[in-house]
Amino acid sequence: MPLSKIQFGNLGRRNLVVNGGTLIWQRAIAATASVNAQVTTCDRVTNQFSHGGATTTERSTDVPAGQGFQYSLKHVVTTADASMGTDDYYDVYQTRLEGNDVAQLCYGTSSAKKTSLSFWIKSSVAGVYNGAITAQTAKIKIPFNFTISSADTWQHIKIENLPGATAGADDGTAWVASGNNLGLLVRIFGMLGTRWRGGADRTWNTANDENAYGSSNSQVNWMGTLSNTLYITGVQFEISSASTDFEHRSYADELDGCYRYYYKKPADGGGEDDLVLANDYNNSTGNFWMSFYYPRQMRARPTYGNASGWVTQVPQTINEGVRWVAFQFTNGGAYLDRSTTFDLDAEM
């Protein structure tokens, strides 16, 4: 059979979203209070909100049947906000894509590519929901909406054939089309006040209009009742005029992708897996150093934090690099072992 007749299907990496299948959870898997502008549970999913209620997120094994997912991201309303204010909003899903990864979209040029967004979602509240894809400054955005037709039922949503963004913002702000800074956000809302919705559906807004975060004025208030739930997984954003089957990557590939933005050295019990300081540096008293290399190069110099379990002493100075972190101690003999844990955060 000639090669021209062979159907290869969808080859290569199509999904621009890292951890779209909600497989990696370095920070927490149990119910954790949502903190604004932070990633608290599922890797690469940022909390963002403004409302009078409260929620938790957690890892769930409730997934769409037969789709190959192990986990979903579960939201639970722990304090209801029955009246959705004009300025209120709540992202049930937000992920941030790096400029290096969105360069292939050619946004801001006449060669801008068409894209499609798809995801699996299940909510205790049926009705209309809004979402948007935005540039790094949100001055450029394309709103969309979708309908959950049945409560407590998994549904596959497809937002297809989105036009390419051929221009930057009207004020001259350009797309971040390369580099390691924030390039694009994918946002899906469970609550969206009237200030933020009503833009033209699936049409790029370059005028920095506030109402272009959603295209429907029939947005549900998912935050309106205590114990409301919402689950989401299988988020895929791809260059295509139509959505394709979710691209399942190996656990190792997804973990490696997440390590570029966040690494948590796990505390996995005691033992002799130690890294010992043997010598000082430049024969200077009180100037002992240890280097710890990350599993992979990080997006930018990370922030070190949430440390515990240092043996004999804690570091006095921490110098973070994109590939390794150096710890300085006042005395020799300090080491980290399998009980030592810390975070290195290079999220955007």
C-alpha positions in Angstrom: 0.0 0.0 0.0 1.4 3.4 -0.9 2.2 5.7 2.0 -0.3 8.2 0.7 -3.1 5.8 1.5 -2.0 5.1 5.1 -4.0 7.0 7.7 -1.6 8.0 10.5 -4.1 9.8 12.6 -3.0 12.7 14.9 0.7 12.4 15.4 3.0 14.4 17.7 2.4 16.7 20.6 -0.9 18.5 19.9 -1.9 19.7 23.4 -0.3 23.0 24.5 -1.7 22.5 28.0 0.7 21.0 30.5 -1.0 18.5 32.9 -4.3 18.9 31.0 -5.3 15.4 32.2 -4.9 16.5 35.9 -2.5 13.7 36.5 0.2 15.5 38.5 -0.5 16.8 42.1 2.8 17.8 43.8 1.3 20.2 46.3 -1.7 18.5 47.8 -4.4 16.0 46.9 -6.8 16.4 49.8 -9.4 19.2 50.0 -7.5 22.5 50.3 -8.8 26.0 50.7 -8.5 28.0 47.4 -6.1 30.9 47.7 -6.3 33.7 45.1 -3.6 33.9 42.4 -1.9 30.7 43.7 -1.6 27.1 42.6 -2.7 25.0 45.6 -3.5 21.5 44.5 -3.4 20.4 40.8 -0.2 21.3 39.0 -0.5 24.1 36.4 -4.0 25.2 37.5 -4.1 28.6 39.1 -6.8 29.8 41.5 -8.2 33.2 40.6 -11.4 34.8 42.0 -13.2 37.7 43.5 -16.4 36.9 45.4 -17.9 36.7 48.9 -17.8 32.9 49.3 -15.2 30.2 49.7 -14.2 27.0 48.0 -11.8 24.1 48.2 -10.2 22.0 45.5 -9.0 18.4 45.6 -8.0 15.4 43.6 -10.9 13.1 42.7 -11.2 9.7 41.1 -14.6 10.7 39.6 -13.7 10.8 35.9 -15.6 10.3 32.6 -16.0 6.6 31.9 -13.8 5.0 29.2 -11.6 8.0 28.5 -8.4 6.9 30.2 -8.3 9.6 33.0 -7.2 8.7 36.5 -8.2 11.9 38.2 -10.2 15.1 37.9 -9.9 18.5 39.7 -12.9 18.8 42.1 -14.2 22.1 43.3 -16.6 22.4 46.3 -18.4 25.4 47.6 -17.7 25.7 51.4 -19.2 29.2 51.8 -21.9 30.1 49.4 -22.2 33.5 47.7 -25.9 33.6 46.7 -25.8 37.0 45.1 -23.4 37.2 42.1 -22.1 40.8 42.2 -21.3 42.9 39.2 -17.5 42.4 39.7 -17.6 38.8 41.0 -15.8 36.0 39.2 -14.5 32.5 40.0 -12.2 30.5 37.7 -13.0 26.8 37.9 -10.1 26.3 35.6 -7.1 28.6 34.7 -3.9 27.5 33.1 -1.0 29.7 32.0 1.0 28.9 28.9 4.6 30.0 28.3 5.6 32.3 25.4 7.9 29.6 24.1 5.0 27.2 23.8 2.5 29.6 22.1 5.0 31.0 19.6 3.8 28.3 17.1 0.4 30.0 17.1 1.9 33.0 15.3 -0.5 35.3 17.2 -0.1 38.9 16.3 0.7 38.2 12.7 -1.2 37.5 9.5 -0.2 33.8 9.8 -2.0 33.3 13.1 -3.4 29.7 13.4 -6.9 28.5 14.2 -7.2 26.7 17.5 -9.7 24.5 19.4 -10.3 24.0 23.1 -11.9 20.9 24.6 -12.4 19.5 28.1 -14.5 17.2 30.2 -16.7 18.8 32.9 -19.3 17.8 35.4 -21.2 20.2 37.6 -24.0 20.0 40.1 -25.3 23.2 38.5 -26.6 22.9 34.9 -26.8 26.0 32.6 -24.6 28.4 30.7 -20.9 29.0 31.6 -18.4 31.4 30.1 -14.7 31.3 29.4 -12.0 33.2 27.6 -8.5 32.9 26.1 -6.5 35.9 26.8 -3.1 37.4 26.1 -0.5 37.9 28.8 -2.0 41.4 29.7 -5.7 40.5 29.0 -5.9 43.5 26.7 -6.5 40.9 23.9 -9.0 38.2 24.5 -11.6 35.9 22.9 -14.7 35.0 24.9 -16.8 31.9 24.5 -19.7 30.2 26.3 -21.0 26.6 26.6 -23.9 24.9 28.2 -23.9 22.0 30.7 -27.2 20.4 29.8 -27.5 17.9 32.7 -26.4 18.3 36.3 -24.0 15.8 37.8 -23.2 14.3 34.4 -19.9 14.2 32.6 -20.0 16.2 29.4 -17.4 16.8 26.7 -17.2 20.4 25.7 -15.7 21.5 22.4 -14.9 25.1 21.6 -13.8 24.7 18.0 -12.5 26.7 15.0 -11.4 29.7 17.0 -9.9 32.3 14.7 -6.2 33.2 14.9 -5.4 36.5 16.6 -3.8 38.5 13.8 -3.2 41.7 15.7 -2.1 42.9 19.1 -4.1 45.3 21.3 -5.4 48.6 20.0 -3.0 50.5 22.3 0.0 48.8 20.6 0.5 46.1 23.2 1.9 43.0 21.3 1.5 39.3 22.0 4.3 37.6 24.0 5.0 35.2 21.2 8.3 33.7 22.5 10.5 33.5 25.5 9.9 32.2 29.0 7.3 34.7 30.2 3.6 34.4 30.3 2.1 34.1 26.8 -1.5 33.1 27.1 -4.2 32.1 29.6 -7.1 29.6 29.3 -9.9 30.5 31.7 -13.2 28.9 32.5 -15.6 30.5 34.9 -18.1 29.2 37.4 -19.2 32.7 38.3 -18.8 35.8 36.2 -20.5 39.1 37.0 -22.1 41.5 34.5 -19.0 43.7 34.3 -17.0 40.9 32.7 -19.5 39.4 30.2 -21.4 40.2 27.0 -18.6 40.3 24.4 -18.9 39.1 20.9 -18.8 35.3 20.9 -15.6 33.7 19.6 -14.3 37.0 18.3 -11.0 38.6 19.3 -11.4 41.7 21.3 -8.3 44.0 21.0 -9.8 47.1 22.7 -9.2 45.9 26.3 -13.0 45.8 26.9 -13.8 44.4 30.3 -16.9 42.6 29.1 -14.9 40.3 26.8 -14.2 37.6 29.4 -17.5 35.9 28.5 -20.0 36.0 25.6 -23.2 35.1 27.4 -25.3 37.1 29.8 -26.9 33.9 31.1 -24.0 32.8 33.2 -24.9 30.5 36.1 -23.9 31.3 39.7 -22.1 28.0 40.6 -21.1 29.7 43.9 -24.7 30.2 44.9 -25.4 27.1 47.1 -23.3 25.4 49.8 -21.7 22.1 48.8 -22.1 22.7 45.0 -19.5 20.6 43.2 -17.7 20.8 39.8 -15.2 18.5 38.3 -12.9 19.1 35.3 -10.3 17.1 33.4 -9.0 16.4 29.9 -8.3 20.0 29.0 -6.8 20.3 25.5 -5.8 23.5 23.6 -4.5 22.7 20.1 -3.7 24.1 16.7 -6.7 22.7 14.8 -10.0 23.8 13.4 -11.6 20.8 15.2 -11.0 19.2 18.5 -9.2 15.8 18.4 -9.1 13.0 21.0 -7.3 14.0 24.2 -3.5 13.4 24.0 -2.6 11.2 26.9 1.1 11.6 27.7 3.1 9.3 29.9 3.2 10.1 33.7 7.0 10.8 33.3 6.4 13.3 30.5 3.7 15.2 32.4 5.7 15.2 35.6 8.7 16.5 33.6 6.6 19.3 32.1 5.3 20.3 35.6 8.9 20.4 37.0 9.7 23.3 34.7 7.3 25.4 36.8 7.3 23.8 40.3 9.4 21.2 42.1 8.7 19.8 45.5 11.4 17.7 47.0 9.4 14.9 48.5 9.8 13.8 52.1 9.7 10.0 51.8 10.8 8.9 55.3 14.2 8.5 56.9 17.2 6.8 55.5 20.8 7.1 54.4 20.0 8.9 51.2 22.1 11.9 52.4 24.0 14.6 50.7 26.8 15.6 53.1 28.8 18.8 53.3 32.4 17.7 53.3 34.4 20.9 52.7 34.1 24.6 53.1 34.4 27.0 50.3 37.6 29.1 49.7 38.8 28.1 53.2 36.5 30.7 54.7 35.3 29.8 58.1 31.5 29.6 58.3 31.2 29.4 54.5 30.1 25.9 53.7 28.0 25.3 50.6 25.9 22.5 49.2 24.4 22.3 45.6 21.2 20.6 44.9 20.3 19.9 41.2 16.7 19.9 40.0 15.2 17.1 37.9 15.1 19.5 35.0 15.8 23.1 34.1 13.1 25.4 35.5 11.4 28.2 33.5 13.1 31.0 35.5 15.0 31.4 38.8 12.6 29.8 41.3 11.5 30.9 44.8 12.6 28.6 47.6 10.1 28.0 50.4 8.1 25.6 52.7 11.3 23.9 53.9 11.5 21.4 56.8 13.6 18.4 57.8 17.1 19.9 57.5 19.6 17.8 59.5 21.9 19.4 62.1 21.3 23.0 60.8 19.3 25.0 58.3 20.9 27.0 55.5 21.7 30.7 56.1 21.7 31.7 52.5 19.9 30.2 49.5 20.9 31.1 46.0 18.4 29.8 43.4 19.4 29.1 39.8 17.4 27.7 36.9 19.2 24.4 37.1 20.3 24.1 40.7 20.1 25.8 44.2 23.1 26.5 46.4 22.7 26.4 50.2 25.2 28.1 52.5 25.8 27.0 56.1 27.9 28.4 59.0 29.2 25.0 59.9 30.2 21.8 58.1 28.4 18.5 58.4 25.0 19.7 57.5 23.1 17.6 55.1 19.7 16.9 53.6 18.2 13.4 53.6 15.0 11.7 52.7 13.1 13.6 55.4 14.1 17.0 54.0 11.5 18.8 51.9 11.2 22.2 50.2 9.5 23.9 47.3 11.0 25.6 44.3 8.4 27.7 42.5 8.8 29.2 39.0 5.1 29.6 38.1 4.1 32.6 36.0 
